[in-house]
Amino acid sequence: MNRKKSFIIAGIAILSFLAFSTRTNYQVSAADSSTPTVTKATKKAAKRLTYGDITNHNLHRLGTIRQLTRSQLAESNKLTGKQVQQLINLPLPKRLTAKNFTLSQAYLTIHLTKNAYNVKDVAIPLSKLTGIILNRYMPKKYDYVKPKTTNRKVVSLTFDDGPDPTLTPKLLKILKRYNVHATFFEVGSSVIKYPSISRDVLKYGNQIGNHSWNHPQLTTLTTAKAQRQIALTDAAVYKATGTIPAYIRPPYGAINSRVANLFDRPIIQWSVDSRDWSYLNAKKTESHVLSTTRNGSIILMHDIHPTSIAAVPTIIRTLKKRGYTFVSLPTLNQKPLLSGFQYFGRNDFRGF
């Protein structure tokens, strides 16, 4: 081979390498489409990356990864209630400079230090990390793509304080009839009494959030007691459904940085308070919700009052006639919900 050809071949090789490395800086295993295969080469490559690299140095994203690790560990194993309550103590990185992970074609695998669960690795599917890990470190099929701006009007419907043995099943049938899904922020003391209803909430395509064990104002509690309120409810929901709630709604909306930092989860507030708890009158509740709802609103109602349930059909029908679509909280926000933020509605999220 002559010298000119050698230079040409070398140049092509360099350009090919640069084209690949601008997309991703890690080595992957081709055998991990269904299970997380960790190779020595993968581990060595991952050590060149930190959480700061893959999250754009964003502590909210790192907190979200921590909670996804806890949830994945719980959902991949059969834990006792006490073990679920202790998940908050799982040793997970709080610094963006940490490197205890491996990226592959389908998983972010977190390598744990010694822990009470005797688990060495937790593999989080990359499908759960879209918009949390930067696109350049993800296979293209998991890229976050910013939704196109449309004129579609959207709202999210949320219900607090259930499950109720009579009213929540009635509400679920109403939502199914109108093909609407909602998020139910449940109190653990009721979940433990009516676990089958919590299962039905998920079965019908809705989401469950954590609304504490027995509805105290968390900001008035000690750190230990506030943690226990959320941990007990996590355990109750896990026992009923096999899942850990992804969101928290603090009772009365009362939250501060001290309490929020305990949980590594998005805090879901609201922009429309139906005041159904005050009116206890279906017509007044309907009128108030319909007059205050705007594009991007999060509507707060309760599934423990008969008058609230009675108001739901009219609210849904009227808002649909006005051109509204009922969507999930992430869809409303148009991006993943991150730990350490309070979400009040579309484009209205606040730190502490």
C-alpha positions in Angstrom: 0.0 0.0 0.0 1.5 3.4 -1.0 1.9 6.2 1.4 -1.0 8.3 -0.1 -3.5 5.6 0.3 -2.4 5.0 3.9 -3.1 8.7 4.7 -6.5 8.5 3.1 -7.5 5.4 5.0 -6.3 6.9 8.3 -8.2 10.1 7.6 -11.5 8.2 7.0 -11.0 6.2 10.2 -10.5 9.4 12.3 -13.6 11.0 10.8 -15.7 7.9 11.5 -14.5 7.9 15.1 -15.3 11.6 15.6 -18.8 11.2 14.1 -19.5 8.4 16.6 -18.0 10.1 19.6 -20.0 13.3 19.2 -23.1 11.2 19.8 -21.9 9.1 22.7 -18.8 8.8 24.9 -19.4 5.4 26.3 -19.0 1.8 25.1 -22.1 -0.4 25.1 -22.8 -4.1 25.0 -24.7 -5.3 22.0 -26.2 -8.2 24.1 -28.3 -6.1 26.5 -31.5 -5.5 24.6 -33.5 -7.3 27.2 -31.2 -7.7 30.2 -28.4 -5.4 31.6 -25.1 -7.0 30.5 -22.2 -5.2 32.1 -18.8 -5.9 30.5 -15.4 -4.9 31.6 -15.1 -2.6 28.6 -18.4 -0.9 29.5 -17.4 -0.4 33.1 -14.0 1.1 32.1 -15.7 3.5 29.7 -18.4 4.5 32.2 -15.6 5.5 34.7 -14.8 8.3 32.3 -18.2 9.8 32.9 -19.7 11.4 36.0 -23.4 12.1 36.8 -22.6 15.7 36.0 -21.6 14.7 32.5 -24.8 12.8 31.8 -27.2 15.2 33.5 -25.7 18.5 32.3 -24.6 19.1 35.9 -28.2 19.2 37.1 -28.8 18.2 40.8 -32.6 17.9 40.1 -31.9 15.2 37.5 -29.5 13.5 39.9 -32.1 13.4 42.6 -34.6 12.0 40.1 -32.1 9.2 39.2 -31.7 8.4 43.0 -35.5 8.0 43.3 -35.7 5.9 40.1 -33.0 3.7 41.6 -35.1 3.2 44.8 -38.2 2.5 42.8 -36.5 0.1 40.5 -34.9 -1.8 43.3 -38.3 -2.2 45.0 -40.1 -3.2 41.8 -37.5 -5.7 40.9 -37.5 -7.4 44.3 -40.1 -8.5 46.8 -39.5 -6.2 49.7 -41.2 -6.1 53.1 -42.9 -3.0 54.3 -40.0 -2.2 56.6 -37.6 -2.6 53.7 -39.6 -0.1 51.6 -39.7 2.3 54.5 -35.9 2.2 54.7 -35.3 2.9 51.0 -34.5 6.5 51.9 -31.4 5.2 53.6 -30.1 3.4 50.5 -26.5 4.7 49.9 -26.9 6.7 46.7 -24.7 9.5 45.2 -25.4 13.1 46.1 -22.4 14.6 44.2 -22.4 15.2 40.5 -18.7 14.0 40.5 -19.7 10.4 41.4 -19.1 7.7 38.8 -20.7 4.6 40.2 -22.8 3.7 37.1 -22.6 1.9 33.8 -24.4 3.0 30.6 -25.4 0.4 28.1 -27.8 0.3 25.1 -30.9 -0.2 27.3 -30.0 0.5 30.9 -28.3 2.8 33.3 -27.0 0.4 35.9 -26.2 1.9 39.3 -23.4 0.1 41.2 -24.2 0.1 44.9 -21.9 -0.1 47.9 -22.8 -2.5 50.7 -26.4 -2.1 51.8 -29.2 -3.7 53.8 -30.8 -5.2 50.7 -27.7 -7.1 49.6 -28.1 -5.7 46.1 -25.0 -4.8 44.1 -26.5 -3.4 41.0 -29.8 -1.7 40.0 -30.6 -1.5 36.3 -32.9 1.3 35.3 -34.4 1.0 31.8 -33.3 4.0 29.6 -37.0 4.4 28.6 -37.5 5.9 32.1 -34.6 8.3 31.7 -35.6 10.2 28.5 -35.1 13.9 29.2 -33.1 13.1 32.3 -29.9 11.8 30.7 -28.6 14.0 27.9 -29.5 12.8 24.4 -25.9 12.4 23.4 -25.4 9.7 25.9 -28.6 7.8 24.9 -29.4 5.5 22.0 -31.4 7.6 19.5 -34.7 5.8 20.2 -34.7 7.2 23.8 -33.9 10.8 22.8 -36.0 13.6 24.4 -37.6 15.6 21.6 -39.2 18.8 22.6 -42.9 18.7 21.7 -44.0 21.0 18.9 -46.0 24.0 19.9 -49.7 23.4 19.2 -53.0 25.2 20.0 -54.2 22.1 21.9 -55.6 23.1 25.3 -54.7 20.6 28.1 -55.5 20.1 31.8 -54.6 17.5 34.4 -57.2 16.2 36.9 -56.0 15.2 40.4 -57.9 13.8 43.4 -56.7 13.8 47.0 -57.4 12.0 50.3 -58.6 8.6 49.0 -59.1 5.8 48.4 -62.7 5.8 49.6 -64.4 2.3 49.5 -67.6 3.7 47.8 -66.7 6.9 46.1 -63.4 6.1 44.5 -64.8 3.1 42.6 -67.7 5.3 41.4 -65.2 7.9 40.2 -63.1 5.4 38.4 -66.2 4.3 36.4 -67.0 7.9 35.5 -63.4 8.5 34.3 -63.5 5.3 32.2 -66.8 6.3 30.7 -65.3 9.6 29.5 -61.9 8.1 28.6 -60.1 10.4 31.1 -57.2 9.6 33.3 -56.2 11.3 36.6 -53.6 11.2 39.3 -54.8 10.1 42.7 -52.8 11.4 45.7 -53.6 8.8 48.3 -53.2 8.7 52.1 -51.5 5.6 53.4 -53.9 4.9 56.2 -56.7 4.5 53.6 -54.6 2.5 51.2 -53.8 -0.1 53.8 -57.6 -0.5 54.4 -58.6 -0.7 50.8 -55.7 -2.0 48.8 -57.8 -3.4 46.0 -59.1 0.1 45.2 -55.5 1.4 44.8 -54.9 -1.5 42.4 -58.0 -0.5 40.4 -56.7 3.1 40.2 -53.7 1.8 38.3 -55.7 -0.9 36.4 -57.9 1.8 34.9 -54.8 3.7 33.6 -54.4 6.3 36.3 -51.4 7.3 38.5 -51.0 7.2 42.2 -49.1 9.9 44.2 -48.1 10.0 47.9 -50.3 12.3 50.1 -48.8 11.2 53.5 -50.0 8.7 56.0 -52.7 10.6 57.8 -52.6 14.2 56.4 -50.5 16.3 58.8 -48.8 19.5 57.8 -45.3 18.1 57.1 -43.5 21.4 57.7 -44.6 21.3 61.3 -43.1 17.8 61.9 -39.5 16.8 62.7 -37.5 15.4 59.9 -37.9 11.9 61.2 -41.6 12.2 61.5 -42.0 13.8 58.1 -39.9 11.0 56.5 -42.1 8.4 58.3 -45.3 9.9 56.9 -44.1 9.4 53.3 -42.3 6.1 54.0 -45.3 4.5 55.5 -47.5 5.5 52.5 -44.8 4.3 50.1 -44.9 0.9 51.9 -48.8 0.8 51.8 -48.9 1.6 48.1 -46.1 -0.9 47.3 -47.9 -3.6 49.3 -51.1 -2.9 47.3 -49.7 -2.4 43.8 -46.0 -3.4 43.7 -45.0 0.2 42.8 -43.6 3.2 44.6 -45.5 6.5 44.0 -43.5 8.8 41.7 -44.9 12.1 43.0 -45.7 13.7 46.3 -48.4 16.2 47.1 -47.9 17.5 50.6 -51.1 18.0 52.7 -52.4 21.5 52.4 -49.7 22.1 49.8 -47.4 23.0 52.7 -43.8 22.3 51.8 -40.3 23.9 52.3 -36.8 23.0 51.2 -36.1 21.0 54.4 -39.0 18.7 53.7 -38.7 18.6 49.9 -35.1 17.5 50.2 -36.1 14.4 52.1 -37.8 12.7 49.3 -36.1 13.1 45.9 -39.4 13.5 44.1 -41.4 16.1 42.2 -43.9 18.0 44.4 -47.2 18.4 42.7 -49.2 21.4 43.6 -52.2 22.9 41.7 -53.4 26.0 39.9 -57.2 25.3 40.3 -58.5 24.6 43.8 -62.0 23.3 43.2 -62.9 24.1 46.8 -65.1 21.1 46.8 -64.1 20.4 50.4 -65.6 23.8 51.3 -68.7 24.0 49.1 -69.8 20.4 49.5 -72.2 21.3 46.7 -71.8 19.8 43.2 -73.2 22.9 41.3 -70.9 25.3 43.2 -67.9 23.0 42.6 -68.7 22.8 38.9 -69.1 26.5 38.5 -65.8 27.3 40.4 -63.7 24.8 38.4 -65.2 25.8 35.1 -64.7 29.5 35.7 -61.0 29.2 36.9 -59.6 26.5 34.6 -57.1 27.7 32.0 -54.8 26.0 29.5 -52.2 24.0 31.4 -54.1 24.0 34.7 -53.7 21.3 37.4 -57.2 20.8 38.9 -57.4 19.8 42.6 -60.4 17.8 43.7 -61.1 15.1 46.4 -62.6 11.6 46.0 -64.0 11.5 49.5 -67.0 13.7 49.1 -70.2 12.6 47.3 -70.7 16.1 45.9 -67.2 16.1 44.4 -67.9 12.9 42.5 -71.3 14.3 41.4 -69.5 17.3 39.9 -67.0 15.4 37.8 -69.2 14.5 34.8 -70.3 18.0 34.1 -66.7 19.3 34.6 -65.3 16.8 32.1 -68.1 17.3 29.5 -67.9 21.0 29.6 -64.2 21.3 29.4 -64.1 18.8 26.5 -66.7 21.0 24.7 -64.4 23.9 25.3 -61.6 22.1 23.5 -59.7 20.8 26.4 -57.9 17.4 26.5 -57.2 15.7 29.8 -53.6 14.6 30.0 -51.1 13.1 32.5 -48.9 15.4 34.6 -45.7 14.7 32.5 -47.6 15.3 29.3 -49.0 18.6 30.7 -45.4 19.6 31.5 -44.0 18.5 28.2 -40.9 17.1 29.9 -40.0 14.8 32.8 -41.0 16.0 36.2 -37.8 16.4 38.3 -37.2 16.1 42.0 -36.9 19.2 44.0 -39.4 21.3 42.0 -42.9 22.2 42.8 -45.3 22.0 39.8 -48.3 24.2 39.7 -49.3 23.9 36.1 -47.8 23.9 32.6 -44.7 26.1 32.5 -45.1 26.9 36.2 -42.5 25.0 38.2 -40.5 26.4 41.1 -37.6 25.5 43.2 -37.0 26.4 46.8 
